[in-house]
Amino acid sequence: MFDTGWSCREHTVLTGVLLAAEGVASDFVFGANMFIVGPSSEGASPYGVGNDAPQSTRGHSWLLVPGFGVIDISPRLNERFPSNPRWQPIMAKAGRLGDTWLVDGRPGVVVEAADFAEYGQEIPKATHVVDGYTAVYWQQETLPFSIAMVEADWVDSPLRTRVKASDFEGALLRAGTHLWALNKGLRRPLATVSQSKAWRFVSEIDDTLVDEFTDAVLEGLGHTV
């Protein structure tokens, strides 16, 4: 399914490849989720954002790390969405880390639906929790993470379309290399430059550094380098 919003698959593969470089195995998850803000005690109506039950086939992706849990950092819940004008931004800069979804620094409720029916039932239930925050997840398919996922065709979003149109080979692997090298103090942050300049700087990363990062990922995934 084409990702029109959070670029969740890009976030997932980049997180997976960075963890692999540190020797942490993970699983790539296809599924669905919905973040719901319940009715307020002052009378405001509930609202939510995510994958509606009738459209919930592999609509979202996240990472599952054995012994830790879910890593879902793509949701931008503190922003407005033109496609969902009812959504009011909340102070939650990510989806889940482990079993925790923090809103305004406080844990929200996380519900794991076992199947399509339960997913469809839990969403309306959450709309009746006064002053509550509920994240409903349904894990549909899980695949062991591999480096091949970094350039997989199903990593598909407006970001991916723009990058492909630029004839920029290995864009996500180079983006992962940049983040890995940034964490090691070998590159500077790009948050203050334009997107076009940032991608240009990423495209110019030395191939030796990309190879070093790739070797670290393969070793972390148990492959002989």
C-alpha positions as CSV (number, residue, x, y, z in Angstrom):
1,M,0.0,0.0,0.0
2,F,1.3,3.4,-1.0
3,D,2.2,5.4,2.1
4,T,0.8,9.0,1.8
5,G,1.8,10.2,5.2
6,W,4.4,9.2,7.7
7,S,6.9,7.3,5.5
8,C,6.6,4.5,8.0
9,R,8.4,1.9,5.9
10,E,11.4,4.3,5.5
11,H,11.5,4.9,9.2
12,T,11.3,1.1,9.9
13,V,14.0,0.0,7.5
14,L,16.4,2.8,8.7
15,T,15.8,1.9,12.3
16,G,16.3,-1.8,11.5
17,V,19.5,-1.2,9.7
18,L,20.9,1.1,12.4
19,L,20.1,-1.5,15.1
20,A,21.7,-4.2,13.0
21,A,24.9,-2.2,12.8
22,E,25.0,-2.3,16.6
23,G,24.3,-6.1,16.6
24,V,20.6,-5.9,17.5
25,A,18.3,-8.2,15.5
26,S,14.7,-7.2,14.8
27,D,11.6,-8.1,12.8
28,F,9.9,-5.9,10.2
29,V,6.1,-5.8,10.8
30,F,3.3,-5.1,8.4
31,G,0.0,-4.2,10.2
32,A,-2.5,-1.5,11.1
33,N,-2.8,1.0,13.9
34,M,-5.0,3.8,15.1
35,F,-4.3,6.5,17.6
36,I,-7.5,7.7,19.4
37,V,-8.1,10.7,21.6
38,G,-11.2,10.1,23.7
39,P,-14.0,12.6,24.4
40,S,-12.9,15.3,26.9
41,S,-14.6,15.8,30.2
42,E,-15.4,19.3,28.9
43,G,-17.5,17.9,26.1
44,A,-15.2,17.8,23.1
45,S,-15.7,14.9,20.7
46,P,-13.2,12.0,20.2
47,Y,-11.0,11.9,17.2
48,G,-8.3,9.7,15.8
49,V,-5.8,9.0,13.1
50,G,-4.4,5.8,11.5
51,N,-5.8,2.9,9.6
52,D,-9.6,2.6,9.6
53,A,-10.9,-0.9,10.1
54,P,-12.3,-1.3,6.5
55,Q,-8.9,-0.1,5.1
56,S,-6.6,-1.9,7.5
57,T,-4.6,-4.2,5.2
58,R,-0.8,-3.7,5.8
59,G,-1.4,0.0,6.1
60,H,1.3,0.7,8.6
61,S,4.8,-0.7,9.4
62,W,7.0,-0.8,12.5
63,L,9.9,-2.7,14.0
64,L,9.7,-5.5,16.6
65,V,12.8,-6.1,18.7
66,P,12.9,-9.3,20.8
67,G,13.2,-8.5,24.5
68,F,12.2,-4.9,24.0
69,G,9.1,-4.7,21.9
70,V,7.8,-2.3,19.3
71,I,9.7,0.6,17.8
72,D,7.3,2.9,15.9
73,I,8.8,6.3,15.4
74,S,7.2,7.5,12.2
75,P,3.8,8.9,13.5
76,R,3.9,12.7,13.6
77,L,1.1,13.1,16.0
78,N,2.1,16.7,17.0
79,E,1.2,17.9,13.5
80,R,-2.0,18.6,11.6
81,F,-3.0,16.5,8.6
82,P,-4.8,18.0,5.6
83,S,-6.3,14.6,4.9
84,N,-7.8,14.4,8.4
85,P,-9.0,17.9,9.5
86,R,-10.6,16.6,12.7
87,W,-7.2,15.6,14.1
88,Q,-5.9,18.0,16.7
89,P,-2.2,17.8,17.4
90,I,-1.1,16.2,20.6
91,M,2.3,16.2,22.4
92,A,3.4,12.7,21.3
93,K,6.4,12.8,18.9
94,A,6.3,9.1,18.2
95,G,4.1,6.1,18.2
96,R,5.5,3.4,20.5
97,L,8.7,2.5,22.2
98,G,8.4,-0.9,23.7
99,D,5.0,-1.2,25.3
100,T,4.8,2.5,26.0
101,W,3.0,5.3,24.1
102,L,3.7,8.7,25.8
103,V,1.3,11.6,25.5
104,D,2.2,14.8,27.3
105,G,4.8,12.7,29.2
106,R,2.2,10.3,30.5
107,P,1.6,6.7,29.3
108,G,-1.3,6.2,27.0
109,V,-3.2,2.9,26.7
110,V,-1.8,0.4,24.2
111,V,-4.1,-2.3,22.9
112,E,-2.8,-5.3,20.8
113,A,-5.6,-6.6,18.6
114,A,-5.4,-10.3,17.8
115,D,-7.3,-10.2,14.5
116,F,-9.4,-8.0,12.2
117,A,-12.5,-8.3,14.2
118,E,-10.9,-7.3,17.5
119,Y,-9.2,-4.4,15.7
120,G,-12.5,-3.2,14.5
121,Q,-14.0,-3.5,18.0
122,E,-11.2,-1.8,19.9
123,I,-11.3,1.4,17.9
124,P,-14.9,2.4,18.8
125,K,-14.4,1.3,22.4
126,A,-11.4,3.8,22.7
127,T,-13.7,6.6,21.5
128,H,-15.6,6.3,24.7
129,V,-12.7,6.6,27.1
130,V,-13.1,10.1,28.6
131,D,-9.9,12.1,28.6
132,G,-8.1,9.0,27.4
133,Y,-5.4,8.3,24.8
134,T,-5.4,4.8,23.2
135,A,-3.2,3.3,20.6
136,V,-4.6,0.2,18.9
137,Y,-2.2,-2.1,17.0
138,W,-2.8,-5.1,14.9
139,Q,0.2,-7.1,13.8
140,Q,-0.6,-8.9,10.5
141,E,2.8,-10.1,9.1
142,T,6.3,-10.3,10.6
143,L,9.5,-10.8,8.6
144,P,13.1,-11.1,9.9
145,F,14.9,-7.9,9.1
146,S,17.4,-8.1,6.3
147,I,19.6,-5.5,4.6
148,A,17.8,-6.2,1.3
149,M,14.7,-4.4,2.8
150,V,16.5,-1.1,2.6
151,E,15.9,-1.0,-1.2
152,A,12.8,-3.1,-1.4
153,D,10.1,-2.0,-3.8
154,W,7.5,-1.9,-1.1
155,V,9.3,0.9,0.6
156,D,7.0,3.3,-1.2
157,S,6.0,6.9,-0.3
158,P,6.2,10.4,-1.6
159,L,9.7,10.6,-0.2
160,R,10.7,7.5,-2.0
161,T,9.2,8.8,-5.3
162,R,11.2,12.0,-5.0
163,V,14.4,10.2,-4.2
164,K,13.9,7.7,-7.2
165,A,13.2,10.7,-9.5
166,S,16.6,12.2,-8.6
167,D,18.5,9.1,-9.9
168,F,20.0,8.8,-6.4
169,E,21.2,5.2,-6.1
170,G,21.2,3.6,-2.6
171,A,19.5,6.6,-1.0
172,L,18.3,4.9,2.1
173,L,21.5,3.0,2.7
174,R,23.4,6.2,2.4
175,A,20.9,7.9,4.8
176,G,21.5,5.1,7.2
177,T,25.2,5.6,6.8
178,H,24.8,9.3,7.6
179,L,22.9,8.6,10.8
180,W,25.3,5.9,11.9
181,A,28.3,8.2,11.2
182,L,26.5,11.1,13.0
183,N,26.1,9.0,16.1
184,K,29.9,8.3,16.0
185,G,30.8,12.0,15.6
186,L,32.0,11.5,12.0
187,R,29.4,13.7,10.3
188,R,27.5,16.8,11.3
189,P,23.7,17.1,11.7
190,L,21.7,18.2,8.6
191,A,18.6,19.5,10.4
192,T,19.4,23.2,9.7
193,V,19.8,22.8,5.9
194,S,17.2,22.5,3.2
195,Q,15.9,19.0,2.1
196,S,17.6,19.3,-1.3
197,K,21.0,20.2,0.3
198,A,20.6,17.5,2.9
199,W,20.0,14.8,0.3
200,R,22.9,16.2,-1.8
201,F,25.2,15.9,1.3
202,V,24.0,12.4,1.9
203,S,24.6,11.4,-1.8
204,E,28.2,12.6,-1.5
205,I,29.1,10.4,1.4
206,D,32.3,8.6,0.8
207,D,31.9,5.1,-0.5
208,T,34.4,3.8,2.0
209,L,32.1,5.0,4.8
210,V,29.1,3.3,3.2
211,D,31.1,0.1,2.9
212,E,32.1,0.3,6.5
213,F,28.5,0.8,7.6
214,T,27.3,-2.1,5.3
215,D,29.9,-4.4,6.8
216,A,28.7,-3.5,10.3
217,V,25.1,-4.2,9.3
218,L,25.9,-7.6,7.7
219,E,28.0,-8.6,10.7
220,G,25.2,-7.6,13.1
221,L,22.8,-9.7,11.0
222,G,25.1,-12.7,11.3
223,H,26.6,-12.7,7.8
224,T,30.2,-13.2,7.1
225,V,31.9,-10.0,6.0
